[in-house]
Amino acid sequence: MVFLHYFVWGTWYVTMGTYLNATLKFEGSQIGLAYGSTAIGAMVSPFFAGIVADRFFATQRLLGALHLIGAALLWYVSTLKSFGQFYPVLIAYTISYMAGHGLTNALTLAHSKNPAKEFPLVMLMGSVGWICAGLAVSALKFEDNAGMFRLAAGAALVMGLYSFTLPHTPPKGAGAPVNARTMLGLDALRLMRDRSFATFIICSFLICVPLSFYFSWMNAFMNELKIPNAAAKMTIGQVSDVVFLLLLPLLLKRLGVKGILILGMVAWTVRFGLLTQFPKATDAAWMLFVAIAVHGMCYDYIFVMGRMYVDNRASEDIRAATQGFHAFVTLGAGMFVGSWLSGVVGQHYTTNGGATHAWSEIWLVPAVMSAALIVVFAILFRETPATLPANAKR
């Protein structure tokens, strides 16, 4: 289930920027908005999943229905050429897809005998699915054409049909009250009175801006520089994701929460610093591969560590609400602002009608942002013994 769910995402998300830029000739600002569609999905889908999934339908049936709807929308997206048509349909799709994140998590946890041990192992298959998607897109030469969306549609069709064979998971929230405050995790706002927690939330929001630059432009950057099989090479990042996740418990004991989070911000700074130099350097393939290979540190040591910090910092009565608030701030608002800004910056440094870009200048913006966040976070965040998780779990 997890393999197929993330395979669908991996077939189009990494390479969409290349397709929109090189083939459909969309402007940079439009490409940024397209990447922000997943953030809109992350913000809207909790309302849908919270109202429908928890109250009226079995989880596996809703997951199957959403992927079948998604398959049709993905195929339709592959036929659209104008931004005015493409963008709203993509938003409709991402709302259906992002709702599936919570559904797959809920289904896995509901049927795990030992969630603390089994859930991370199941979730690792998401990285495997993403890797296989990147390899497939490169092998089929879909990086700059609508084939990526058609492949995703086929995978979504398989996932939708397969979902109906999953263990029955009845709705648990039938008859329970529901409101926007609960679903957005706004009960967690009382934690914002603490300076360190507020610093963590604000910096988590801001670090999503550099993350958006990477997803919006990395594949287009590599293809513009004529680097072959770019999508396949970018799967090195998911391999490192697995490696650095396994190293997290060991490093957490030595560095603590603050050290791990700062290490993640340093990784972002190093990544973009290397990318600013790569187009101008000779015999610098190592710069590109290191920039991709630190993805595990960039993601795990910011987002996975962040979830662990939130889980430990919040009391049991608001733990779920706080996780929802963190997801809304990062995957929702942060990614939307970051995708929009990455598009604006990319468009500003576009030349030759969108055919070429001043890549060093584009990558300099997230590099400076990441470096500035290190200083702000190091000064304002204070780690207490209570913020150190007893064990590392996803």
Secondary structure, DSSP 8 states (H G I E B T S, - for coil): -HHHHHHHHHTTTTTHHHIIIIIS---HHHHHHHHTHHHHHHHHHHHHIIIIITTTS-HHHHHHHHHHHHHHHHHHHTT--SHHHHHHHHHHHHHHHHHHHHHHHHHHHHT-SSHHHHHHHHHHHHHHHHHHHHHHHHHTT-TTSTHHHHHHHHHHHHHHHHHTTS-----S-TT----HHHHTTGGGGGGGGSHHHHHHHHHHHHHHHHHHHHHHHHHHHHHHTT-TTHHHHHTHHHHHHHHHHHHHHHHHHHHHHHHHHHHHHHHHHHHHHHHHHGGG-SS-HHHHHHHHHTHHHHHIIIIIHHHHHHHHHS-GGGHHHHHHHHHIIIIIIIHHHHHHHHHHHHHHTEEGGGTEE-HHHHHHHHHHHHHHHHHHHHHH----GGGS-SS---
